[in-house]
Structures are given as structure tokens and as C-alpha cells.
Amino acid sequence: MKQIKLTKKASTTVVLSVIIGSIIAGAIVTGTLLARNRKNNDYITFQEAIDIASAIPEVAAFIEENDINSVSANRYEEKWIVEFFDDNFNYTEDVYCWMNYAYVEIDALTGEILYYEVFNPSEPNYIEQEIIAIANAIPEIVFWIENQGGDITISAWYDGYELWYVDYWSDAIRTYPFVIISNRNGSVVYYEIYDPLENANHTTEEIIEIVESLGIVQTWITNNPEYGRDINYYDTIWFGNCSLQSSLGLAKTNLVEVNYINLTGGIWIVDYWALDNPYDNWLSVTIDDETGEVAEIRQSLIPTLTEQEAIAIAESQPEVSAFLAGLTSYSINVWFDSFYGYWNVFFENDFNYQEYATVDIIDATGEIFYYYINDLPDPNLTGEEALTIALAEQEVQDWISTISEYETYIGFFEGLWNVDFVIDNRTLADGLIPQDGIIGISVIIDDATEEVVEVNYIIMEEIS
């Protein structure tokens, strides 16, 4: 494998922003720009896509009637998606929808309009308190409020178009009313008081008493006095995923007890976790709702290997070792699964995240039961060669000649080299941005043909 020393770049996707007064004065236009002189394709340009979308009568009217402050255009293969936004819609904070919005899809080759829609929200005709009053007048809601023993939380929000939604919550009753009300005339469209325990044979208190009488639970609570607890009822049998343990042949298991033979109805699952280590120190008990008996107990596994030992085992796999030897620089991520009792070690090429190796190790035995290496073919060009091709572009030379200091970033992704020339970070940090907003220029090169595909200006996106 070639030794390619590149400046690290997460991906070749460049978010570009262009201020173009020819569309909408003061609007910010963002998107993926095609090269000024297109090569190897006949796609319509960024500007042409916006012009086509703006000419649709409904969209043109939308632009005329609203204070459009941002436009985006992005090409996804052979389709342009153009979007117009007015995010200054002056709603109160109880309104869910916060912008006017127009959306257009265009064939990138022919310019044909494939689909468009204008979302033009309406102002709410009611305030939150009025909507809650309507909901609170429903007889069933009145009864629910009068017969609960804790604090009630009521929230109402408007979807920005037609409907209001009212949600109720009480920490004393595990039933949850919700109401839908029309914004047009205040009529109740729908309401329901959802009771997740409607079909249960046991109460929450009875299940807690059953579970916390178990010796294993008492011991766990004693060892972990600071803990969290969650109780859930499922009115259909939920078995969990036991197949992975069997297929891996793990020497250790978190399955302490299991008895699914006589399950005929719903189940309760009670989970406990240590507040100082919730992911690796937990206990879960499943109770058969019909009989009140234990159906399953699972407990987190404690690793016997250390992270460094897991890494060493992964690196000892010959194929993995050979893969790592061919990388200039790579990162390592290690994770222990306390549910199934295995380690995952993940190696990633620092210069191309598509190149990686992943290794799974059984903690109890130290055996590798799975590994996979995604080793991509060596690129045709080197990073230095891609840089030379980019520097040969006249647009790049013209931009560089106006900049005193700049930084270069080179990345390779899916057969394309991305070479970016950007004003140095110190200049940007000092706020010394050129008047035209251009902070860099990006060149995309086809690795196979060694030809420039796109040349894009990188423009600082205005942040309001």
C-alpha cells in the first residue's frame, strides 16, 4: 500500500454559501456548486436550478409575499433540490412550525420540474390558555383531573398549519390524556386517555414488591445504593434477543434465570442501573404478568480483559496486523458490551474513514469470533499529485494571488480527491473575512481520469 501523508479531512463534502442579490435581496443562498466550467457532465448549474425553481408561479408568489432570508440548492446525483425559507415567521413559543417554506425538485440534466410544494403556515387563532380550557372542559378529562393525586403538567402546541395538540402528564397516574383541537373553530377533533396498564393483571406496586423480594435484587441494591429504576409493562410477549449468545457460543452469559414456558400474556420488565456507571452496571428482571413469577433475570457482565489486552488481541490477527502496517496513521476505538460479554476494537484510517478494521473478541476466552477489514484499493494519484493538478487550475491561481496566507486540506473519498485552499484559521478567528465572503476555493479531481470535475468557491455562511 502506498504511504500517503495527507492533511486530515473528514470528507469531501463542502457546504457552500453564496449571497446572490439577483434572486432575493439579502437572502443567504447555500448549496453545492458545480464547476464554473463543467467537465464530464451536462448538468444544469446551481444558478440555473434556482432560476427554474423561482419561476414556478406558486413559488414566485411565495417569494413575493414572504421575507425570504435563505435559499439552498443541492444536487443529489441527477436531481437538484431547491428550498426557500422564511425563518422570521413571528410565532409565539407554543407554535411547533417556525418557518415558511417552499420545496422544489428538478431534473439535473433536463431542468424539468419533478415536484414542488409550498408550505405557508397560518397564524394561530387561539392562545395556549384558550386551547387548554377547551380540552379541560371535556367530561372525561375533567374526571381524570379530579381523580389524580399528584401534580399535573399540561402542554399545548400548534403545528403551524391547522391543529392544536394538548398533552397531560401526572406522576401519580400512569394514564395519559391527549386532545387534538382545530385551529379553525376550536372544535375537538379527537381525544383519548391512554392507559398502558389497561390489560395488566398486576399493579406497578405489586410488581415492585415481587421483584425487590428477590435475593439477587436485594444484593444488587445493597451494593449500589445510588441507582435508577424503570418499570414497563408490555401487553404482548417480548422475548428479547437471545440468539446472539447462542450463535457466538459465549462462555459467559448475563442470563441468570429464564422460564418462558408458561408465558400466556403480558410481561413486566423492571430495570435497575447504577447512577455512577449506568451502561456497565445494571440488573433487569422480567415478570410474567399472568402468574407474577420470574420469567427472566439478566445482569451486566464484568469484563476480565482490559482495553489494552483487547487491543493487543485484535492486533495479533495476521490480516489486521497487515492492514494496520499499510496505514500512515489510524485511530482506535474500544468498547465492551456488558450485555453479551464481548469487546469490539475498531481501527480507522485517519485519512479515509472508509478504510477500517473491526474485531470482536469474547471476553471470557480472549478468542476472536469475528473480524472484518474494509481495505480499499490504492488510489491512482498521490496526495502530492492531486495538489499539483489543483494548483494548475487558473481559478485557483487567481484566488491564491489575492491571499497572503492560506491552508491546504487534501482528502480522498469514493474515487475523488478534494483539495481545499482556505484562508488560515488565525485570520478567520480575527474576523478578517474578505468583503465578498469568499474564504477559500475547492477543487474536486477524479482519481481515475486525473481530471478536474468541479471548482467551487467556499463562502462564509452568514450566521444570524
C-alpha positions in Angstrom: 0.0 0.0 0.0 1.3 3.5 -0.8 2.3 5.6 2.1 0.2 8.7 1.6 0.7 11.6 4.0 -2.2 13.9 3.8 -3.6 16.6 5.9 -6.6 15.0 7.6 -10.0 15.9 6.2 -13.2 14.4 7.4 -14.9 14.3 4.0 -15.0 16.0 0.6 -18.4 17.4 1.2 -18.1 21.2 1.2 -21.0 23.3 2.4 -21.0 26.4 0.3 -22.9 29.7 0.8 -23.4 32.3 -1.8 -25.0 35.7 -1.4 -26.7 36.5 -4.7 -28.9 39.5 -4.8 -30.2 38.6 -8.3 -32.6 36.1 -6.6 -33.7 37.7 -3.4 -32.1 40.8 -1.9 -30.5 40.0 1.4 -31.1 36.2 1.3 -28.4 33.7 2.0 -28.1 31.1 -0.7 -26.3 27.8 0.2 -25.7 24.7 -1.7 -23.4 22.5 -3.8 -21.9 24.5 -6.6 -20.9 22.9 -9.9 -17.6 23.9 -11.5 -17.7 27.2 -13.4 -16.5 25.3 -16.5 -18.3 22.0 -16.2 -16.3 18.9 -17.1 -17.5 15.4 -17.8 -21.2 16.2 -17.4 -24.1 18.3 -18.8 -25.9 19.1 -15.5 -27.7 22.4 -15.2 -25.8 24.7 -12.8 -26.6 25.8 -9.3 -27.8 29.2 -10.5 -29.9 27.7 -13.3 -31.6 25.4 -10.7 -32.5 28.4 -8.5 -33.8 30.3 -11.5 -36.0 27.4 -12.6 -37.5 27.0 -9.1 -38.1 30.7 -8.7 -40.1 30.9 -12.0 -42.8 28.5 -10.8 -45.8 30.7 -10.3 -46.7 29.4 -6.8 -43.1 29.7 -5.7 -42.7 33.2 -7.2 -45.8 34.3 -5.3 -44.4 32.7 -2.1 -41.1 34.7 -2.6 -43.1 37.9 -3.2 -45.3 37.5 -0.2 -42.7 36.5 2.3 -39.4 37.8 3.7 -37.2 35.1 2.2 -33.8 35.1 4.0 -32.2 31.9 2.9 -32.2 29.7 -0.2 -30.4 26.3 -0.6 -29.7 24.3 -3.7 -28.1 20.9 -3.6 -27.6 18.3 -6.3 -28.1 14.6 -5.4 -26.9 12.6 -8.4 -29.4 13.6 -11.2 -31.7 15.7 -9.1 -31.5 19.3 -7.8 -33.4 20.1 -4.6 -34.0 23.8 -4.2 -35.5 25.2 -0.9 -36.7 28.7 0.0 -37.0 29.7 3.7 -38.6 32.5 5.7 -37.5 31.7 9.3 -38.6 35.1 10.6 -42.2 34.0 10.9 -43.2 35.7 14.2 -44.8 32.9 16.2 -45.1 32.5 19.9 -43.1 29.8 21.5 -46.1 27.4 21.7 -46.1 27.0 17.9 -44.3 24.0 16.6 -43.8 25.2 13.0 -41.4 28.1 12.9 -40.9 28.9 9.2 -42.5 29.4 5.8 -41.0 27.0 3.3 -41.0 26.2 -0.4 -39.5 23.0 -1.8 -38.7 22.1 -5.4 -37.2 19.0 -7.1 -35.6 19.5 -10.6 -34.1 17.0 -13.1 -30.4 18.0 -13.1 -30.0 17.0 -16.7 -33.1 18.4 -18.4 -34.2 21.1 -16.0 -37.7 19.6 -15.8 -39.7 20.3 -12.6 -40.3 17.0 -10.9 -42.2 18.1 -7.8 -42.8 21.2 -5.8 -44.8 22.2 -2.7 -45.3 25.5 -0.8 -45.8 25.3 3.0 -47.4 28.5 4.0 -48.3 28.3 7.7 -51.2 30.2 9.2 -51.3 32.3 12.3 -52.9 30.6 15.4 -56.5 31.8 16.1 -56.2 30.9 19.7 -53.7 31.2 22.5 -52.4 28.3 24.6 -54.6 29.1 27.6 -57.8 29.1 25.4 -56.9 25.7 23.9 -56.2 24.2 27.3 -59.5 25.5 28.6 -61.3 23.8 25.7 -59.6 20.5 26.4 -60.2 20.7 30.2 -63.9 21.0 29.5 -64.2 17.5 28.1 -66.0 15.4 30.7 -63.6 12.5 30.7 -60.7 15.0 31.1 -62.5 16.7 34.0 -62.9 13.3 35.7 -59.2 12.4 35.1 -58.0 15.8 36.6 -60.3 15.4 39.6 -59.2 11.9 40.4 -55.4 12.0 40.2 -53.3 12.7 43.3 -50.2 14.3 42.1 -49.1 17.4 40.2 -50.4 17.7 36.6 -48.3 19.0 33.7 -50.3 20.3 30.7 -48.7 21.4 27.5 -50.3 22.7 24.3 -48.7 23.4 20.9 -49.8 24.4 17.5 -48.5 22.7 14.4 -48.4 25.9 12.5 -51.0 24.9 9.9 -54.3 23.6 11.3 -54.2 21.7 14.6 -53.5 22.2 18.3 -52.3 19.3 20.4 -52.8 19.2 24.2 -50.8 16.6 26.3 -51.4 15.8 30.0 -48.9 14.2 32.4 -49.2 13.2 36.1 -46.5 11.5 38.2 -49.3 9.9 40.2 -51.3 8.2 37.5 -49.9 6.2 34.6 -52.6 7.3 32.2 -52.0 9.9 29.6 -54.8 12.0 28.1 -54.2 13.9 24.8 -56.5 16.1 22.8 -56.5 17.4 19.2 -58.3 20.7 18.6 -59.0 22.5 15.3 -57.4 25.9 14.9 -60.2 27.0 12.6 -63.1 26.8 15.0 -61.8 25.4 18.3 -63.7 22.1 17.9 -62.4 18.9 19.5 -61.1 16.7 16.6 -60.1 13.8 18.7 -59.2 12.8 22.3 -58.1 9.7 24.2 -57.0 8.8 27.7 -54.3 6.2 27.0 -53.8 3.6 29.7 -50.8 1.4 29.1 -51.8 -0.9 32.0 -55.4 -1.4 30.9 -54.9 -5.1 30.3 -52.4 -5.8 33.1 -53.3 -8.2 35.9 -50.8 -6.6 38.4 -50.2 -3.1 39.5 -46.9 -1.3 39.5 -46.6 -1.5 43.3 -47.3 -5.3 43.2 -44.6 -5.9 40.6 -42.0 -3.8 42.6 -42.8 -5.8 45.7 -42.3 -9.1 43.8 -39.0 -8.0 42.2 -37.5 -6.5 45.3 -38.2 -9.6 47.4 -35.7 -11.5 45.2 -32.3 -12.1 46.8 -30.3 -11.1 43.7 -32.1 -7.8 43.5 -31.7 -7.1 47.3 -27.9 -7.8 47.0 -27.6 -5.6 43.9 -29.4 -2.7 45.6 -27.2 -3.1 48.7 -24.1 -2.9 46.6 -25.4 0.0 44.6 -27.3 2.3 46.9 -27.4 5.1 44.3 -29.4 3.7 41.5 -32.1 4.4 39.0 -35.2 2.2 38.3 -37.6 1.9 35.4 -40.8 -0.2 35.2 -42.5 -1.0 31.9 -45.5 -3.2 31.0 -45.9 -4.9 27.6 -49.2 -6.4 26.8 -47.7 -8.7 24.2 -44.9 -11.1 25.0 -41.4 -9.7 24.3 -38.6 -12.2 24.5 -35.6 -10.0 23.8 -32.8 -11.2 21.6 -31.2 -14.4 23.0 -30.0 -15.7 19.6 -26.7 -13.8 19.5 -25.4 -15.5 22.7 -26.2 -19.0 21.3 -24.7 -18.3 17.8 -21.5 -16.9 19.3 -21.1 -19.6 21.8 -20.1 -17.2 24.6 -18.5 -18.8 27.6 -20.2 -16.2 29.9 -23.8 -15.0 29.8 -25.8 -12.4 31.6 -28.8 -14.7 31.6 -29.2 -15.6 35.3 -32.6 -17.2 35.2 -35.2 -17.9 32.4 -38.6 -19.6 32.4 -40.6 -18.7 29.3 -42.5 -22.0 29.0 -45.7 -20.9 30.7 -46.0 -17.3 29.4 -49.5 -16.7 28.2 -50.0 -12.9 28.3 -48.1 -9.7 29.0 -44.9 -9.1 30.8 -43.3 -6.6 33.2 -39.7 -5.5 32.8 -38.0 -3.8 35.8 -34.6 -2.3 35.1 -32.0 -1.1 37.6 -28.8 0.8 36.9 -26.0 2.3 39.0 -26.1 6.1 38.6 -22.3 6.2 38.5 -22.0 3.5 35.8 -25.4 3.0 34.1 -24.1 1.2 30.9 -21.9 -1.4 32.6 -23.6 -2.0 35.9 -27.3 -2.9 35.6 -29.9 -5.6 36.5 -33.1 -6.4 34.6 -35.9 -8.6 35.8 -38.9 -9.8 33.7 -42.1 -10.9 35.4 -44.9 -12.9 33.8 -48.0 -10.7 34.3 -50.4 -13.7 34.4 -48.7 -15.6 37.2 -46.5 -13.0 38.9 -43.5 -15.3 38.5 -40.0 -14.5 37.3 -39.6 -15.1 33.6 -36.0 -13.9 33.2 -33.2 -12.2 35.1 -30.3 -10.6 33.3 -27.3 -8.9 34.9 -24.5 -6.8 33.4 -21.2 -8.7 32.8 -17.9 -7.6 34.3 -15.0 -7.7 31.8 -12.0 -9.8 32.6 -9.8 -8.3 29.9 -8.5 -4.7 29.9 -8.9 -2.4 27.0 -5.1 -2.7 26.2 -5.4 -6.5 26.3 -8.4 -6.4 23.9 -6.4 -4.1 21.5 -3.4 -6.4 21.6 -5.5 -9.5 20.8 -7.1 -7.6 17.9 -3.8 -6.5 16.5 -2.5 -10.1 16.7 -4.9 -11.2 14.0 -2.5 -11.5 11.0 -4.8 -9.9 8.5 -5.5 -7.0 10.8 -1.8 -6.5 11.5 -1.0 -6.4 7.8 -3.8 -3.8 7.3 -2.5 -1.6 10.0 1.0 -1.8 8.8 -0.1 -0.2 5.5 -1.6 2.9 7.2 0.3 6.1 7.8 -1.9 6.9 10.8 -5.0 5.4 12.4 -7.4 5.8 15.3 -8.6 3.1 17.7 -12.0 2.9 19.5 -12.6 0.2 22.1 -16.0 -0.8 23.6 -17.1 -3.6 25.9 -20.7 -5.0 25.5 -21.8 -5.7 29.1 -24.9 -7.4 27.7 -23.3 -10.1 25.6 -19.8 -10.1 27.2 -17.6 -9.2 24.2 -15.1 -6.5 23.1 -15.2 -4.5 19.9 -12.0 -3.0 18.7 -12.3 -0.6 15.8 -9.3 0.7 13.7 -9.9 3.6 11.3 -7.6 5.2 8.7 -7.2 8.8 9.8 -7.1 10.0 6.1 -10.1 7.9 4.8 -12.8 6.8 7.2 -14.0 4.2 4.6 -10.8 2.2 5.4 -11.2 0.3 8.7 -10.9 -2.9 10.5 -13.3 -4.2 13.2 -12.6 -7.0 15.6 -15.0 -8.7 18.1 -13.4 -10.7 21.0 -15.1 -13.0 23.6 -14.1 -11.5 26.9 -14.1 -14.8 28.9 -11.8 -16.7 26.5 -10.0 -13.9 24.6 -11.0 -15.6 21.3 -11.7 -13.5 18.2 -15.1 -14.7 16.9 -15.4 -12.1 14.1 -13.4 -9.6 12.2 -13.8 -7.6 9.0 -11.4 -5.4 7.1 -12.5 -2.8 4.6 -9.3 -2.2 2.8 -9.8 0.0 -0.3 -7.7 -0.2 -3.5 -4.8 2.2 -3.5 -5.7 5.4 -5.4 -4.2 6.1 -8.7 -2.9 9.5 -7.6 -0.9 10.5 -4.6 -1.9 13.4 -2.4 1.0 15.5 -3.8 -0.1 14.7 -7.4 -3.7 15.8 -6.6 -2.3 19.0 -5.1 -0.3 19.7 -8.3 -3.3 19.2 -10.5 -5.4 21.5 -8.3 -2.7 24.2 -8.4 -2.7 24.1 -12.2 -6.3 25.5 -12.3 -6.3 29.1 -13.3 -9.2 29.9 -10.9 -7.1 28.6 -8.0 -4.0 30.7 -9.0 -6.2 33.8 -9.3 -7.6 33.3 -5.8 -4.3 32.4 -4.2 -2.7 35.5 -5.7 -5.1 37.7 -3.6 -4.5 35.9 -0.3 -1.4 36.4 1.9 -1.8 33.2 4.0 -3.9 30.1 3.4 -4.1 26.5 4.5 -4.4 23.4 2.3 -6.6 20.4 3.0 -6.5 17.2 1.0 -8.9 14.3 1.3 -9.8 11.2 -0.8 -13.3 9.7 -0.8 -15.1 7.3 -3.2 -12.7 7.8 -6.1 -12.5 11.6 -5.8 -9.8 13.8 -4.4 -10.9 17.0 -2.7 -8.2 19.8 -2.4 -9.3 22.9 -0.5 -7.4 26.1 -0.2 -8.7 28.1 2.8 -7.8 31.4 4.5 -5.7 30.5 7.6 -7.6 29.9 10.8 -5.9 32.8 12.6 -7.2 35.3 10.0 -10.7 33.8 10.3 -10.5 33.9 14.1 -9.7 37.6 13.9 -12.7 38.2 11.8 -10.8 39.3 8.8 -13.1 38.0 6.2 -13.0 39.3 2.6 -15.8 41.7 1.6 -17.2 39.2 -0.9 -17.3 36.5 1.8 -15.1 34.1 -0.2 -12.8 32.3 2.3 -11.4 29.5 0.0 -11.6 27.6 -3.2 -12.2 23.8 -3.5 -11.1 21.5 -6.4 -12.5 18.0 -6.9 -10.4 15.6 -9.0 -11.4 12.3 -10.5 -8.7 9.8 -9.3 -9.1 7.5 -12.3 -9.1 10.1 -15.1 -6.9 12.6 -13.2 -9.2 15.4 -14.5 -10.8 18.2 -12.5 -14.5 17.6 -12.0 -15.5 20.7 -10.1 -14.1 24.0 -8.9 -16.1 25.7 -6.1 -15.6 28.8 -4.1 -16.0 28.3 -0.4 -18.0 31.2 1.1 -18.5 32.0 4.7 -22.1 31.4 5.7 -23.7 34.3 7.5 -24.9 33.4 11.0 -27.8 35.4 12.3 
